[in-house]
Amino acid sequence: MIVRSLFITIIVVTLSLMASSSMAQDGNILGLPALTSTISESGGATYSLSLQILVLMTVLTVVPSIVLGMTAFTRIIIVLSILRQALGTQQTPPNQVLIAIALFITFYVMSPIFQIIYDTALNPYLEGTVTPQVALAAATDILKEFMVVNTREDTMNMFVEMAGEGPFEDTQAIPLSIVLPSFITSELKTAFEIGFLIFLPFLVIDIVIASILMSLGMMMLSPMLISLPFKLLLFVLVDGWAMTIASLSSTFIVR
């Protein structure tokens, strides 16, 4: 249901942009200016459709980064990148595959949150029962609650003290200007802690292989070249991908 609604929303936005573009082109052919503004009697300014499209396209370039920063994507992609480096497989899996894996795991972890957003914000907006501002505020509050729950308390307190605000009555009273940096900083710390624990067994294998090669006098042979098959074998034997993804998914608090 969520995927279908998102697909419908993308189609509607695309058709709207295509229709707006054709209208703007027709306006240019007729010699009308691309940027116009009208001053109302109350003193407010109403901008032309071309400027609205420009603002919309600018916002669309920033929104994906903001949305990804408000979800589980940051922690997942960092841990997977550290895992790839620990294995020593260079660009395997490639960046595109790694990002795709992180996106799919993020969708799995965030699916309960997305379902709540669909029920309380997106579906009422598509049915026309609420305004875009109300739907956006409801979706933001749901994501804010997820971020606050998964943010370290000491990190949150640090940013609250730096901003000189608080105390707050509840989590919804905390502004996004504090929640967003707190959540990102907390995710970075958690991701590197998990990455350190993942890196340790592979580091032990590298040290053992390097010691064996030095004792045999094979100092010209790269230890990384010899240890790579053993690390891959260990990772496959313990079902490393399933273990890493399952453990990583369980670190998030979703309620």
ABEGO torsion letter per residue (X at the ends): XAAAAAAAAAAAAAAAAAAAAAAAAAAAAAGBBABBBBBBAAGBBBBBAAAAAAAAAAAAAAAAAAAAAABAAAAAAAAAAAAAAAAGAEAOBBAAAAAAAAAAAAAAAAAAAAAAAAAAAAAAAAAGABBAAAAAAAAAAAAAAAAAAABBAAAAAAAAAAAGBOBBABAAABBAAAAAAAAAAAAAAAAAAAAAAAAAAAAAAAAAAAAAAAAAGBAABBAAAAAAAAAAAAAAAAGAAAAAAAAAAAABBBX
